[in-house]
Amino acid sequence: MRTKMQHKIITTMRSLKLIDGCKGTQVYALNAGGGGGGGTAADSGRLGEKIFHQLQDHLRVNSIRSKSSRNYLTVGTDTLLPYGLPVSDLLEPQIESCLKFVDFIEALADVYRRTENCPQFEKSGMYLEQCAIFRGLSDPKLFRRTLRSARQRAVDVHSKIVLAAWLRYERREDELDGTCSMDCCGRNIECPKATLVAGYNPESIYDPCICSRTPRGEFEDDSSIGDEECSTSDDYGDMSFCIGGDEIRCIRSNIASLSTPFRIMLYGDFRESRRERINFSQNGISVEGMRAVEVYSRTKRLDAFDPRIILELLSFSNRFCCDNLKSACDAYLASLVKDMEDALMLIEHGLEENSYLLVAACLQVFLRELPNSMHSPNVMKFFCSPDAMGRLAIVGHASFLLYYFLSQIAMEEDMKSNTTVMLLERLTECATKSWQKQLACHQLGVVMLERKEYKDAQRWFEAAFEAGHLYSSVGVARAKYKRGHKYSAYKLITSLISGYKPVGWMHQERSLYCAGKEKVLDLEMATELDPTLSFPYKYCAASLLEDNKIAAAISEINKIIGFKISPDCLELRAWIFIAMKDYEGALRDVHALLTLEPNYMMFHGKMHGDHLVELLRPLVQQWSPADCWMQLYDRWSSVDDIGSLAVVHHMLANDSGKSLLWFRQSLLLLRLNCQKAAMRSLRLARNHSTSEHERLVYEGWIWYDTGHREEALAKAEESISIQRSFEAFFLKAYILADSSLDQESSAYVIKLLEEALRCPSDGLRKGQALNNLGSVYVDCEKLDLAVDCYMNALNIKHTRAHQGLARVFHLKNQRKAAYDEMTKLIEKARNNASAYEKRSEYCDRDMAKSDLSMAMQLDPLRTYPYRYRAAVLMDDHRENEAITELTKALAFKPDLQLLHLRAAFHDSMGDYISSVRDCEAALCLDPSHADTVVLYNKVSEQVKEQK
């Protein structure tokens, strides 16, 4: 039976297909060539020499390469040189500011288990813990999905306003022109009115809110208080309150019903109970205020009064314990808070009078204005100091959640600022649970290290380590090293490696504190355990450069850039290109890194990237706008994503107002898995759109990429209703295709893509639409129509259509043709990990192993090769080796498919406890994964039976 199961697994693995996404989100690995210089004429060459020498003056290349300088820096200097190519011995990996674990899979399983078993009202807090865990992963969708789950299960108003503001911040709507911080998205989940309503109702969180159901301006209650209800005649009432020379007639029983003190005063043994006229002049309320009290005592309404009077009533209600009046004043004043001016004016009253809803409404404005409000002293004074937090705590608005949100934004805005330090200090004071203490102390340690306050950094890292965060030992070691205790740092990390299962970051850190062969061995071990760590590649490249092995240095840094693009690696490669006078290569990389981080400072923060672009630009061939489009077309077609990014950035520098270019930039960044930068480009595309229908399309993509499918679909349909356009039809088709399609749905998606192709667009986008249409035809088993689509796409140089065509040949049992088609893709796209991976499905086992080995070499983050190899081992009855193969990948890539497969293997081997753990970790990543749910229920029953 197990042999049959193993055969089924290997068959399933072999038949796994790579879905062509409409936006091409896979990473296509490329090794950039070492290329020649940019100038072609003699004058250009002389100009190049002149500017190259200027750059040399900036970089001080000769002094850095000297051996004595390196030795001196290693011994006596703990900071990098202000200019120059990086010295290998001075390079340091950045300490991450998130939670990290020695056994990440066990951490996922544990938090999932505790979330499932906790009471309903505590689930929001458990999802917040999941958010903190997912913050360290490269996929922001996991964080956003869990953040929505936390908001969905929030009970109190405070949690709702913070989580709703955080969700809004994740879309960075503050960067969208023409939007207001208090704009409503139309759903309860982020509605600023819905968040001010307490209660647990997770089922209604995605329902339309009152803002979307009621036209603007119709929220006011029509049944307002009439003049006759507000007036009080002399014949009315059975008692009076006298304030100065004025007398306010009241009904004794109504006033008595306001609070226990009034009831005792008016009906108890006090002399006021026997008087018709009571002197109230010394009780801190005006005549208008007392008249308002009288009206409220009869009508229970406040909407006829000026806010100044309501504030007076709020103070009055606190003084005389009028709970219902206070709640009414609190809610009414909260409803008046619409903008920053209102919030700043009213929050002091709310804090003074302990008004929970009013303070909540003001905080909501502050939070929804982030990050701009982070730079306002008038706002931050309510959060930063211990006294400020104490005032918030009295009102019920100081929480770990609040300060976690604020501190994350502060760290993004300015890691070294005093505001960041103070917010993190408040975060540590709010931390009560173990994971909260670990996170808060670790992040404060990271900030102190950045500020070069090493003693304080060590203290906070030690606190995090004592709370149970093993990764903080890296911070302790680094702080000791910075304080001159190198051997102590070495011993600390060595004890960590010997005491726990080694992971890549342990050996990476220890490499800083040793030299020679030992250093090399640690770096090699770090890469073996976690090939995604960039520091070993950077160190090796810098060492090779110091030894004048420039080509080898380029080859080394290309290894990491091929599958994990980052500004620091691009910067290093640009430096090397400058050293070898390949100005085109250098300029390309600087353009690309400025796409990722527009304000990036190069040369250890001494020169803005834009300035380096200006220095390099005269050294390369100048392009006209037509040349730029041709370059973009060629590089896009050859799957040169970094080259395409550079061309787009160059075009935008000359004309930043083209929304189409910003959109193209976002597509490239998504393909390179740079989601944060992609969303920024998408927002800029929206801001630069010149028409309503175009703006709606980009807003639709923003909604879709942040996990709001229905809102995105609505934007696409609204755009189509205004004007039929390629991008609107394409967006709608993409959204609908992103699910399991039945025959009817597939036909509708085909119709939408055909409509898109009838609309004007360029070859780059039409090629993508044809490729997607071919994919849908294949799913509908209309292979001849699919071939037509793929061939048309190839005719306009959409290179990725080779992959779809290969799939058709495979389905037609033309395996050799499928293999040849993928070979064409590999040749056109140079070293393409995805193409090697896909080609492995169309050849025998030995050739498949070779292709998958190449795919893993080019991109270790691809999980299919590990799954395939594990399935082959399982098929050969080498179960333990199969488990080891998957475990190796899971150590640095917590992947749903890897976890599900390992859980199935554990199940087949009778190790049900391990299978349950892997299922729990997988369901933490995706709670709705149907196959894992079925397996989890099965193995859970097996565990119960064993007990």
TAQUI-V168758 format. One record per residue. N is the residue number from 1. RES is the residue in three letters. SS is DSSP state (A for helix, B for strand, O for the rest). NEAR is the number of other C-alpha atoms within 8 Angstrom. Layout:
N;RES;SS;NEAR
N;RES;SS;NEAR
This chain:
1;MET;O;4
2;ARG;A;6
3;THR;A;7
4;LYS;A;7
5;MET;A;8
6;GLN;A;11
7;HIS;A;9
8;LYS;A;8
9;ILE;A;10
10;ILE;A;13
11;THR;A;8
12;THR;A;8
13;MET;A;10
14;ARG;A;8
15;SER;A;7
16;LEU;O;6
17;LYS;O;5
18;LEU;O;5
19;ILE;O;4
20;ASP;O;9
21;GLY;O;7
22;CYS;O;8
23;LYS;O;8
24;GLY;O;9
25;THR;O;9
26;GLN;O;8
27;VAL;O;9
28;TYR;O;14
29;ALA;O;12
30;LEU;O;13
31;ASN;O;10
32;ALA;O;5
33;GLY;O;4
34;GLY;O;9
35;GLY;O;7
36;GLY;O;8
37;GLY;O;9
38;GLY;O;10
39;GLY;O;10
40;THR;O;7
41;ALA;O;6
42;ALA;A;6
43;ASP;A;6
44;SER;A;10
45;GLY;A;11
46;ARG;A;8
47;LEU;A;10
48;GLY;A;11
49;GLU;A;8
50;LYS;A;8
51;ILE;A;10
52;PHE;A;10
53;HIS;A;8
54;GLN;A;8
55;LEU;A;8
56;GLN;A;9
57;ASP;A;8
58;HIS;A;8
59;LEU;A;10
60;ARG;O;10
61;VAL;A;10
62;ASN;A;6
63;SER;A;7
64;ILE;A;11
65;ARG;A;9
66;SER;O;8
67;LYS;A;6
68;SER;A;6
69;SER;A;10
70;ARG;A;12
71;ASN;A;8
72;TYR;A;9
73;LEU;A;11
74;THR;A;10
75;VAL;A;6
76;GLY;A;6
77;THR;O;8
78;ASP;O;8
79;THR;O;5
80;LEU;O;10
81;LEU;O;7
82;PRO;O;8
83;TYR;O;10
84;GLY;O;11
85;LEU;O;11
86;PRO;O;10
87;VAL;O;12
88;SER;A;10
89;ASP;A;9
90;LEU;A;11
91;LEU;O;9
92;GLU;O;6
93;PRO;O;6
94;GLN;O;4
95;ILE;O;7
96;GLU;O;5
97;SER;O;7
98;CYS;O;11
99;LEU;O;12
100;LYS;O;10
101;PHE;O;9
102;VAL;O;10
103;ASP;O;7
104;PHE;A;10
105;ILE;A;10
106;GLU;A;9
107;ALA;A;10
108;LEU;A;11
109;ALA;A;15
110;ASP;A;10
111;VAL;A;12
112;TYR;A;12
113;ARG;A;9
114;ARG;A;9
115;THR;A;10
116;GLU;A;6
117;ASN;A;6
118;CYS;O;8
119;PRO;O;6
120;GLN;A;6
121;PHE;A;9
122;GLU;A;8
123;LYS;A;13
124;SER;A;13
125;GLY;A;8
126;MET;A;12
127;TYR;A;13
128;LEU;A;12
129;GLU;A;10
130;GLN;A;11
131;CYS;A;13
132;ALA;A;10
133;ILE;A;11
134;PHE;A;10
135;ARG;O;11
136;GLY;O;9
137;LEU;O;7
138;SER;O;5
139;ASP;O;7
140;PRO;A;10
141;LYS;A;8
142;LEU;A;10
143;PHE;A;12
144;ARG;A;13
145;ARG;A;9
146;THR;A;12
147;LEU;A;13
148;ARG;A;11
149;SER;A;10
150;ALA;A;15
151;ARG;A;13
152;GLN;A;11
153;ARG;O;13
154;ALA;O;13
155;VAL;O;11
156;ASP;O;9
157;VAL;A;13
158;HIS;A;9
159;SER;A;12
160;LYS;A;13
161;ILE;A;14
162;VAL;A;13
163;LEU;A;12
164;ALA;A;13
165;ALA;A;12
166;TRP;A;11
167;LEU;A;12
168;ARG;A;11
169;TYR;A;11
170;GLU;A;8
171;ARG;O;9
172;ARG;O;8
173;GLU;A;9
174;ASP;A;12
175;GLU;A;6
176;LEU;O;11
177;ASP;O;6
178;GLY;O;4
179;THR;O;8
180;CYS;O;6
181;SER;O;10
182;MET;O;9
183;ASP;O;7
184;CYS;O;9
185;CYS;O;6
186;GLY;O;10
187;ARG;B;13
188;ASN;O;13
189;ILE;O;12
190;GLU;O;14
191;CYS;O;14
192;PRO;O;11
193;LYS;O;7
194;ALA;A;11
195;THR;A;14
196;LEU;A;12
197;VAL;O;7
198;ALA;O;8
199;GLY;O;8
200;TYR;O;9
201;ASN;O;9
202;PRO;A;7
203;GLU;A;5
204;SER;A;7
205;ILE;O;10
206;TYR;O;8
207;ASP;O;7
208;PRO;B;10
209;CYS;O;11
210;ILE;A;7
211;CYS;A;12
212;SER;A;9
213;ARG;A;7
214;THR;O;8
215;PRO;O;8
216;ARG;O;6
217;GLY;O;5
218;GLU;O;7
219;PHE;O;7
220;GLU;O;5
221;ASP;O;6
222;ASP;O;4
223;SER;O;4
224;SER;O;7
225;ILE;O;9
226;GLY;O;6
227;ASP;A;6
228;GLU;A;6
229;GLU;A;9
230;CYS;A;8
231;SER;O;6
232;THR;O;9
233;SER;O;6
234;ASP;O;6
235;ASP;O;4
236;TYR;O;9
237;GLY;O;10
238;ASP;O;9
239;MET;B;12
240;SER;B;12
241;PHE;B;12
242;CYS;B;13
243;ILE;B;11
244;GLY;O;5
245;GLY;O;5
246;ASP;B;7
247;GLU;B;8
248;ILE;B;12
249;ARG;B;14
250;CYS;B;13
251;ILE;O;11
252;ARG;A;10
253;SER;A;6
254;ASN;A;10
255;ILE;A;12
256;ALA;A;13
257;SER;O;10
258;LEU;O;13
259;SER;O;11
260;THR;A;10
261;PRO;A;8
262;PHE;A;12
263;ARG;A;13
264;ILE;A;11
265;MET;A;12
266;LEU;A;12
267;TYR;A;9
268;GLY;O;8
269;ASP;O;7
270;PHE;O;10
271;ARG;A;7
272;GLU;A;9
273;SER;A;10
274;ARG;A;7
275;ARG;O;8
276;GLU;O;8
277;ARG;B;8
278;ILE;B;10
279;ASN;B;8
280;PHE;O;8
281;SER;O;9
282;GLN;O;6
283;ASN;O;5
284;GLY;O;6
285;ILE;O;10
286;SER;O;7
287;VAL;A;9
288;GLU;A;7
289;GLY;A;12
290;MET;A;10
291;ARG;A;9
292;ALA;A;12
293;VAL;A;9
294;GLU;A;13
295;VAL;A;12
296;TYR;A;11
297;SER;A;11
298;ARG;A;7
299;THR;A;7
300;LYS;O;7
301;ARG;O;8
302;LEU;O;11
303;ASP;O;7
304;ALA;O;7
305;PHE;O;8
306;ASP;O;6
307;PRO;A;7
308;ARG;A;6
309;ILE;A;11
310;ILE;A;13
311;LEU;A;11
312;GLU;A;10
313;LEU;A;14
314;LEU;A;13
315;SER;A;9
316;PHE;A;11
317;SER;A;12
318;ASN;A;11
319;ARG;A;7
320;PHE;O;9
321;CYS;O;9
322;CYS;O;13
323;ASP;A;10
324;ASN;A;7
325;LEU;A;12
326;LYS;A;12
327;SER;A;8
328;ALA;A;9
329;CYS;A;13
330;ASP;A;13
331;ALA;A;10
332;TYR;A;10
333;LEU;A;12
334;ALA;A;13
335;SER;A;8
336;LEU;A;7
337;VAL;O;12
338;LYS;O;9
339;ASP;O;9
340;MET;A;9
341;GLU;A;6
342;ASP;A;11
343;ALA;A;15
344;LEU;A;11
345;MET;A;8
346;LEU;A;11
347;ILE;A;11
348;GLU;A;8
349;HIS;A;10
350;GLY;A;12
351;LEU;A;12
352;GLU;A;7
353;GLU;O;9
354;ASN;O;8
355;SER;O;12
356;TYR;A;11
357;LEU;A;11
358;LEU;A;14
359;VAL;A;14
360;ALA;A;14
361;ALA;A;13
362;CYS;A;16
363;LEU;A;10
364;GLN;A;12
365;VAL;A;15
366;PHE;A;12
367;LEU;A;11
368;ARG;A;12
369;GLU;O;10
370;LEU;O;11
371;PRO;O;9
372;ASN;A;7
373;SER;A;11
374;MET;A;10
375;HIS;A;7
376;SER;O;8
377;PRO;A;7
378;ASN;A;7
379;VAL;A;11
380;MET;A;11
381;LYS;O;9
382;PHE;O;10
383;PHE;O;9
384;CYS;O;12
385;SER;O;10
386;PRO;A;7
387;ASP;A;6
388;ALA;A;11
389;MET;A;13
390;GLY;A;9
391;ARG;A;9
392;LEU;A;12
393;ALA;A;10
394;ILE;A;8
395;VAL;A;11
396;GLY;O;8
397;HIS;O;11
398;ALA;O;11
399;SER;O;8
400;PHE;A;10
401;LEU;A;9
402;LEU;A;10
403;TYR;A;14
404;TYR;A;10
405;PHE;A;10
406;LEU;A;9
407;SER;A;12
408;GLN;A;8
409;ILE;A;10
410;ALA;A;13
411;MET;A;10
412;GLU;A;7
413;GLU;A;7
414;ASP;O;8
415;MET;O;10
416;LYS;O;11
417;SER;O;7
418;ASN;A;6
419;THR;A;8
420;THR;A;13
421;VAL;A;11
422;MET;A;10
423;LEU;A;14
424;LEU;A;14
425;GLU;A;10
426;ARG;A;13
427;LEU;A;13
428;THR;A;11
429;GLU;A;6
430;CYS;A;10
431;ALA;O;11
432;THR;O;6
433;LYS;O;6
434;SER;A;9
435;TRP;A;8
436;GLN;A;11
437;LYS;A;13
438;GLN;A;15
439;LEU;A;11
440;ALA;A;14
441;CYS;A;13
442;HIS;A;15
443;GLN;A;11
444;LEU;A;14
445;GLY;A;15
446;VAL;A;14
447;VAL;A;12
448;MET;A;13
449;LEU;A;11
450;GLU;A;9
451;ARG;O;7
452;LYS;O;6
453;GLU;O;9
454;TYR;A;12
455;LYS;A;8
456;ASP;A;9
457;ALA;A;17
458;GLN;A;13
459;ARG;A;10
460;TRP;A;12
461;PHE;A;17
462;GLU;A;11
463;ALA;A;11
464;ALA;A;16
465;PHE;A;13
466;GLU;A;7
467;ALA;O;10
468;GLY;O;8
469;HIS;O;13
470;LEU;O;9
471;TYR;O;11
472;SER;A;12
473;SER;A;13
474;VAL;A;11
475;GLY;A;14
476;VAL;A;14
477;ALA;A;13
478;ARG;A;9
479;ALA;A;13
480;LYS;A;14
481;TYR;A;13
482;LYS;A;10
483;ARG;O;8
484;GLY;O;6
485;HIS;O;9
486;LYS;A;10
487;TYR;A;8
488;SER;A;10
489;ALA;A;14
490;TYR;A;12
491;LYS;A;8
492;LEU;A;10
493;ILE;A;14
494;THR;A;9
495;SER;A;8
496;LEU;A;9
497;ILE;A;11
498;SER;A;8
499;GLY;A;6
500;TYR;O;7
501;LYS;O;7
502;PRO;O;9
503;VAL;O;11
504;GLY;A;13
505;TRP;A;9
506;MET;A;13
507;HIS;A;14
508;GLN;A;13
509;GLU;A;11
510;ARG;A;13
511;SER;A;13
512;LEU;A;10
513;TYR;A;12
514;CYS;O;9
515;ALA;O;9
516;GLY;A;6
517;LYS;A;6
518;GLU;A;9
519;LYS;A;13
520;VAL;A;10
521;LEU;A;8
522;ASP;A;12
523;LEU;A;12
524;GLU;A;9
525;MET;A;10
526;ALA;A;17
527;THR;A;12
528;GLU;A;8
529;LEU;A;11
530;ASP;O;12
531;PRO;O;10
532;THR;O;10
533;LEU;O;11
534;SER;O;9
535;PHE;A;9
536;PRO;A;12
537;TYR;A;12
538;LYS;A;12
539;TYR;A;11
540;CYS;A;11
541;ALA;A;13
542;ALA;A;12
543;SER;A;11
544;LEU;A;12
545;LEU;A;12
546;GLU;A;10
547;ASP;O;6
548;ASN;O;6
549;LYS;O;9
550;ILE;A;10
551;ALA;A;7
552;ALA;A;10
553;ALA;A;15
554;ILE;A;12
555;SER;A;9
556;GLU;A;12
557;ILE;A;14
558;ASN;A;11
559;LYS;A;11
560;ILE;A;13
561;ILE;A;14
562;GLY;O;13
563;PHE;O;15
564;LYS;O;8
565;ILE;O;11
566;SER;O;9
567;PRO;A;11
568;ASP;A;6
569;CYS;A;13
570;LEU;A;14
571;GLU;A;12
572;LEU;A;12
573;ARG;A;12
574;ALA;A;13
575;TRP;A;10
576;ILE;A;14
577;PHE;A;13
578;ILE;A;11
579;ALA;A;7
580;MET;O;7
581;LYS;O;9
582;ASP;O;14
583;TYR;A;14
584;GLU;A;12
585;GLY;A;11
586;ALA;A;15
587;LEU;A;12
588;ARG;A;12
589;ASP;A;14
590;VAL;A;15
591;HIS;A;14
592;ALA;A;14
593;LEU;A;14
594;LEU;A;14
595;THR;A;11
596;LEU;A;10
597;GLU;O;9
598;PRO;O;7
599;ASN;O;7
600;TYR;O;11
601;MET;B;10
602;MET;A;10
603;PHE;A;11
604;HIS;A;10
605;GLY;A;9
606;LYS;O;9
607;MET;B;10
608;HIS;B;11
609;GLY;A;12
610;ASP;A;7
611;HIS;A;8
612;LEU;A;10
613;VAL;A;11
614;GLU;A;8
615;LEU;A;8
616;LEU;A;12
617;ARG;A;9
618;PRO;O;10
619;LEU;O;13
620;VAL;O;11
621;GLN;O;8
622;GLN;O;6
623;TRP;O;7
624;SER;O;6
625;PRO;A;7
626;ALA;A;7
627;ASP;A;8
628;CYS;A;11
629;TRP;A;8
630;MET;A;8
631;GLN;A;10
632;LEU;A;11
633;TYR;A;9
634;ASP;A;8
635;ARG;A;12
636;TRP;A;11
637;SER;A;10
638;SER;O;10
639;VAL;O;10
640;ASP;O;12
641;ASP;A;12
642;ILE;A;9
643;GLY;A;10
644;SER;A;13
645;LEU;A;14
646;ALA;A;14
647;VAL;A;13
648;VAL;A;12
649;HIS;A;13
650;HIS;A;9
651;MET;A;12
652;LEU;A;12
653;ALA;A;7
654;ASN;A;6
655;ASP;O;7
656;SER;O;7
657;GLY;O;6
658;LYS;O;11
659;SER;A;13
660;LEU;A;7
661;LEU;A;11
662;TRP;A;13
663;PHE;A;12
664;ARG;A;9
665;GLN;A;13
666;SER;A;14
667;LEU;A;11
668;LEU;A;12
669;LEU;A;13
670;LEU;A;13
671;ARG;A;14
672;LEU;O;14
673;ASN;O;9
674;CYS;O;11
675;GLN;A;10
676;LYS;A;6
677;ALA;A;12
678;ALA;A;14
679;MET;A;11
680;ARG;A;9
681;SER;A;12
682;LEU;A;14
683;ARG;A;13
684;LEU;A;11
685;ALA;A;15
686;ARG;A;14
687;ASN;A;10
688;HIS;O;9
689;SER;O;11
690;THR;O;7
691;SER;O;6
692;GLU;A;9
693;HIS;A;12
694;GLU;A;12
695;ARG;A;12
696;LEU;A;13
697;VAL;A;14
698;TYR;A;13
699;GLU;A;12
700;GLY;A;15
701;TRP;A;11
702;ILE;A;13
703;TRP;A;12
704;TYR;A;12
705;ASP;A;7
706;THR;O;10
707;GLY;O;9
708;HIS;O;9
709;ARG;A;9
710;GLU;A;6
711;GLU;A;10
712;ALA;A;15
713;LEU;A;12
714;ALA;A;9
715;LYS;A;12
716;ALA;A;15
717;GLU;A;10
718;GLU;A;10
719;SER;A;15
720;ILE;A;12
721;SER;A;7
722;ILE;A;8
723;GLN;O;7
724;ARG;O;10
725;SER;O;10
726;PHE;A;13
727;GLU;A;8
728;ALA;A;16
729;PHE;A;15
730;PHE;A;12
731;LEU;A;13
732;LYS;A;12
733;ALA;A;12
734;TYR;A;9
735;ILE;A;11
736;LEU;A;9
737;ALA;A;10
738;ASP;O;6
739;SER;O;5
740;SER;O;5
741;LEU;O;8
742;ASP;O;6
743;GLN;A;7
744;GLU;A;7
745;SER;A;9
746;SER;A;12
747;ALA;A;8
748;TYR;A;8
749;VAL;A;12
750;ILE;A;12
751;LYS;A;8
752;LEU;A;12
753;LEU;A;14
754;GLU;A;9
755;GLU;A;10
756;ALA;A;14
757;LEU;A;12
758;ARG;A;7
759;CYS;O;9
760;PRO;O;7
761;SER;O;8
762;ASP;O;6
763;GLY;A;7
764;LEU;A;10
765;ARG;A;8
766;LYS;A;11
767;GLY;A;14
768;GLN;A;12
769;ALA;A;13
770;LEU;A;14
771;ASN;A;15
772;ASN;A;11
773;LEU;A;13
774;GLY;A;15
775;SER;A;11
776;VAL;A;12
777;TYR;A;13
778;VAL;A;11
779;ASP;A;7
780;CYS;O;8
781;GLU;O;6
782;LYS;O;9
783;LEU;A;9
784;ASP;A;6
785;LEU;A;9
786;ALA;A;16
787;VAL;A;11
788;ASP;A;9
789;CYS;A;12
790;TYR;A;15
791;MET;A;10
792;ASN;A;10
793;ALA;A;16
794;LEU;A;12
795;ASN;A;7
796;ILE;O;9
797;LYS;O;8
798;HIS;O;12
799;THR;O;13
800;ARG;O;8
801;ALA;A;12
802;HIS;A;13
803;GLN;A;12
804;GLY;A;13
805;LEU;A;14
806;ALA;A;14
807;ARG;A;9
808;VAL;A;13
809;PHE;A;12
810;HIS;A;12
811;LEU;A;7
812;LYS;O;6
813;ASN;O;6
814;GLN;O;9
815;ARG;A;10
816;LYS;A;8
817;ALA;A;10
818;ALA;A;16
819;TYR;A;12
820;ASP;A;9
821;GLU;A;12
822;MET;A;15
823;THR;A;10
824;LYS;A;9
825;LEU;A;13
826;ILE;A;12
827;GLU;A;8
828;LYS;A;9
829;ALA;O;12
830;ARG;O;8
831;ASN;O;10
832;ASN;O;13
833;ALA;A;13
834;SER;A;10
835;ALA;A;12
836;TYR;A;14
837;GLU;A;13
838;LYS;A;12
839;ARG;A;14
840;SER;A;13
841;GLU;A;9
842;TYR;A;12
843;CYS;O;11
844;ASP;O;7
845;ARG;A;6
846;ASP;A;6
847;MET;A;9
848;ALA;A;13
849;LYS;A;10
850;SER;A;8
851;ASP;A;12
852;LEU;A;12
853;SER;A;9
854;MET;A;10
855;ALA;A;16
856;MET;A;12
857;GLN;A;7
858;LEU;A;13
859;ASP;O;11
860;PRO;O;11
861;LEU;O;8
862;ARG;O;8
863;THR;O;10
864;TYR;A;7
865;PRO;A;12
866;TYR;A;10
867;ARG;A;12
868;TYR;A;11
869;ARG;A;11
870;ALA;A;13
871;ALA;A;13
872;VAL;A;10
873;LEU;A;12
874;MET;A;13
875;ASP;A;12
876;ASP;O;6
877;HIS;O;6
878;ARG;O;9
879;GLU;A;10
880;ASN;A;6
881;GLU;A;10
882;ALA;A;14
883;ILE;A;11
884;THR;A;8
885;GLU;A;11
886;LEU;A;13
887;THR;A;8
888;LYS;A;9
889;ALA;A;11
890;LEU;A;12
891;ALA;O;12
892;PHE;O;10
893;LYS;O;7
894;PRO;O;11
895;ASP;O;9
896;LEU;A;9
897;GLN;A;6
898;LEU;A;12
899;LEU;A;14
900;HIS;A;12
901;LEU;A;9
902;ARG;A;12
903;ALA;A;14
904;ALA;A;10
905;PHE;A;11
906;HIS;A;12
907;ASP;A;11
908;SER;A;8
909;MET;O;7
910;GLY;O;6
911;ASP;O;9
912;TYR;A;12
913;ILE;A;8
914;SER;A;9
915;SER;A;16
916;VAL;A;12
917;ARG;A;11
918;ASP;A;14
919;CYS;A;16
920;GLU;A;14
921;ALA;A;16
922;ALA;A;15
923;LEU;A;13
924;CYS;A;11
925;LEU;A;8
926;ASP;O;8
927;PRO;O;8
928;SER;O;6
929;HIS;O;8
930;ALA;A;6
931;ASP;A;6
932;THR;A;11
933;VAL;A;12
934;VAL;A;8
935;LEU;A;10
936;TYR;A;12
937;ASN;A;8
938;LYS;A;8
939;VAL;A;13
940;SER;A;10
941;GLU;A;8
942;GLN;A;9
943;VAL;A;10
944;LYS;A;7
945;GLU;A;6
946;GLN;A;5
947;LYS;O;4
